[in-house]
Amino acid sequence: MKIADLDLGERPLFLAPMENVTDASFRFICKEFGADMMYTEFISSDGLIRDAKSSLAKLEIFDYERPIGIQIYGHIPEAMVEAAKMAEEANPTLIDINFGCPVNKIANRGAGSGMMRYPDKMVEITRQVVQAVKLPVTVKTRLGWDENSKIIVDLAERLQDVGIAALTIHGRTRSQLYKGEADWRLIGEVKANKRIHIPIIGNGDISTPEDAANAFRNYGVDAIMIGRATYGHPWIFKEIKHYLSTGNPMPELTLEEKKDLALRHLQKSIEIKGDRKGVLEMRRHLSCYFKAIPHFKETRQRLVTENDPEELIKIIKNIG
């Protein structure tokens, strides 16, 4: 599979951009486990052009993460163009436009999947961004706004025609949020459309190696993007690749392997963000690595309240 000149091989696996999850330390871990393509957390176009500190910080990428895309969102064409130019200066592999985020504070003001109600504007913003930057531009979106407006088949053609290099489709409408089941039939219909010549990346409800194998086999997608299933389980990329190549499940990580993983993730977070912020932003990950351990409530509480890095390391080492 190729996005423009970027060759990602056969059946590549993508890490979905997730706010407050896919920061640089988590991307470091996912890359270790075989993620073929990753993205920054999504970045507000308004925040970038206002020089908001939190938005600018998300532009930082590292060579070991490549290939990597910077994802931007917004609903004002001029702001999106300016933000795309700023993102390009950070030298990512590509620029991705988020037309898929369903949360109220974004969608209700017309950004993210809120743009599904205004497909003409979505296409025009995409056209302007494509023309404004030299890097490949890709789009991530959903099936439509609700059950009665699943416009993705026609929309995919229109986005392709204004120059995007690949399209990621989450198999839900905006109204579904993350409820119900992802509808992969429509993703497959887009891929089967003879007018479509860009790669189609499927997203939604991929939580096991078998899910990934079925998506590739039954719907013909060029790649799969994995989001929530990576949370506390970044080795899913390795599991899927093992299953695709052998047909057999990979042995489960041992407790010692999970502890080593948690320590490496923590150390990378501290290295990038410093002691205080590095520890605070690891809390959302640490307990998830050990969620299957019985009688873990007391230790989990310590993991998410301890502020001292050395004490936190001791807690992790003593698990089990």
N, C-alpha and C positions, 0 to 999 in steps of 0.2 A: 504494500500500500504506500502511495506517495501523496504528500500534501505539497503541492508545487514541486520543488526540487528535493524535498525532504523525504528520504526513503526510510520507512519505519518497519520494513519487512512484512511478513505474513501474520495476520491476526494479532496486531498490536493491542496492548492494553493501556488505557489512559486513566490517569487520576483526575477525577472531577474537581474543579475549584469549589471549595467550601469555606465560607466565611468563618473565621476563628478556628479553623481546623487545619487547612492545608498551608500552614506557614512554612518557612524555610526549613525548620528542623524536622517537621513531619515529612516534607518532600524528600529530605535527605534519607530518611528511613525507607520511604516507599521506593525510591530509586534503588536502594540496596536490594530490595526484594523484587525488582524487575519491572517497575513501571516504565513503559516505553515513551510516554509523553505526559508531561505534567503542566499545570497552570498555577499561576499565583492565585491567592484569594482575589475575588472580584474587587475592582477598584472603581470608585465613583468618579465619573468624568468631572462633575462639579467640584469634588474634593481636590482633584489633581490641578485644575486650573486656578483654584483658590490657594494652591500651595499648602493644603492641609497636611499637617505632619503625618497623621496616620495613613493617609493615601499615598504620600510620597514614599513612606517606608516600605510599602508593599511592592514598589518598583525594584527593590534590590533582589537581584538574582545572582547565582553562582555558577561557575563553569561546570561543576559536577552535576548540575541539574539538567543540563541540556540533553535533548531539545526541550524547550520550555516556552509556553505562551503567556503573555500578560493579558488578562481579561478585564475589559472595561464595561461599564454600563451607564446608561443615562437616557434622557428623552429629548434633549435639546441638540439639534444637529451640529451647531457651531461648537458647542462644548465637547461633543463626542469627537469631532475632527481634531480639535486642539489637544484633547486627551490622548488620542491615538498617536499624534506626533510626539508628545512627551513620552509615551510608552515606547515608541520606536527608538528614542534616544537611549533608553536603558539596554538596548541591543538584545531583545529576546529573539526567539526563533520565529515567532509569529504574533499577530494581534488577534485576540478573540473577542467577539462582541457577545455580551450576555443579554439575550432576549428570553431568558428562561426562568429567572428567579421569581418565585411566586409570593414572597412575603408581602404583607399588606403595605408596609411603609415604602416599599419600592414599587410594587405593581400598581398600587392605587394612584400613584402620581404619573403613571404612564411609562415607567422604565421597566427593565426586566421583562417578565412575561406580560406585564401590562400593555406592552407594545403589540400583543396579539390582537388587540381591539382596533389597532391602527396599522394594518399591514402596508398600506401605501407609504406611511411615514417610516415604518421599519425598513422597507426596501430603500427608501431615499437616504436614510441615515447610513445604511450599509454602503450604498453607492458612493456617498461622499467620503466615507472612511477609506474605502478601497482606493479611491483616486488620490487621497491625501498622503498615503504612506507607500513605501517601496516594499515593505515586508508582506508576506502572504496574510490575508485576513480570513478568519473563519468565524462561524456563527454557532451559538448554542441556543436552542429554542425548544418549544413544546409543541404539542399537536394542535393547539388552538386555545381560545379563551375558556370555552366550556363545551359541554357535550354537543351543543347545537352549532358549534362553529369550529369544527376541526378542519382547519384550512391548510394543513401542512403539505399536502401533495402539491397543490398549486404554488404555495409559498416557497417551497424548495426550488422549484424551477425559477421563480422570480429572483430569489437570492443568488442562485447560480448565475443567472444572466447578468447580474451587475458585478460579478467578478470574484465571489468568494471562492476560496480554495478547498474548503471542506465544510460539512454541516453535521453538527451533533444534534440529535433529536432525543429529548426525554419523552418517554411514551405516556405522558399524562397531559391533561389540560391544566390551565392555571387554576381553575376552580377546584380541581382535585387536590391541589397542594401535593402532599406525599401520601394521600390516602388511596385506598383501592389498589388495583393492580395496574401496572404499566401495560399499555396496549402496543405490543410489538408488531401487530399485524399492519398498522399504518406505517411504522418504520420500514417494514419489509416492502410495503407498497411503494414508498418513495425510492427505495433502493432498486426495485424492479422496473421503475419508470425508464423507458428507453431514452428519454431526453436527458436523464441525469448522468453526468460523466464525472462529477466530483466525488470524492470519498464520502460515504455516509457512516457516521459513528453512532451506534445505538447506546442508549442510557436508560436505566430504570430497572430496579429489582434484580440486579445481578449481585447475588450474595453467596453463591457457591460456584465451584468449578463446573458443575453440571449445568447451571444456569448459563454460564458463558458459552459452553460447548453447544447448547441448544440454540442460543442466539445466533452464533456463527452459522450453524447448520441449517436452521429453519428460516432465517430471515436474510441471510446473505450479506450482512453488514460487513464493512471493511475493517472496522475496529469496534471495540467496546470500551465505554467509559464507566468507571466504577466510582461511586460516591460514598454513601453512608456505610456500605459494607466494609470499608477500609478502616472505619473508626474503631480503634482498639484491636484491629486485625489487619495491619498493613502487609502481612505476609500473604494475603489473598492473591497477590499478583504471582507469586512463586507457586502457590497451590494450583492456580489456573493453568499456568504454563506447563507444570508437571502433568496435569491431567490431560491437557490437549496433546502432549507429546507421547504419553504412555497409556492413556485410558484408565489409569489407576489413581486413586487418591494419594496425596502426599502424606507421609506420617505427620501427626500432630506435633507442634512444637512442645518441647518439654517445659516444665516450670523453670528450670535453670536457663533455658534459651530465652524465655519470655523476660526473666529478670535481667539478663544481659542486654536484651533489646531495650527494655525500659531505661536502663542505666545509660546506654548509648544515646537514646533519644533525649534524656534529661541533660546529659553533658553537652550535646549539640545545641539544645535550646539555651543553656546558660552561656555557651560560647558565643552565640549570635546576639542574645538579648541582654546578657548580664545576669547576675545572681537573682535579683528580686523579680524582674519581669520574666526571666527564664523559668523560674520555679512556678510563679503564678500561672503562666500560660501552659504549663505541663499538667496542671491539675485535671483538666478535662480529658487528658489522655491516660494518666497513670492508672487510675482505678479500672479503666476499661481493659487494660492488658491482663488483669487478673480477675475478671468478673465471674469466671466459672469456678473459682475456689470457694468451697463451702466455709461457713462460719468466718467470713472475711469482713464483717461489718466494722469491727473495731479498727482493723488495719486500714481499711478503706478510709475511715474517718481521719486517721493520722496522715494518710497520703495526701488528702485534700486540704489539710490545715497546717501542715508543717512548712515553715518559711525558710529554715536553715538548710542549705544544700547538702552539707555533710550529714546532718541528721536524716534527711530524706534518703540519701544514699544508703545509710545504715538500715533504714526501714525496709527498703527494697531488697537489700541483700539478705535480710532475716525472714523474708516471706517464705512460708512453708516450713 
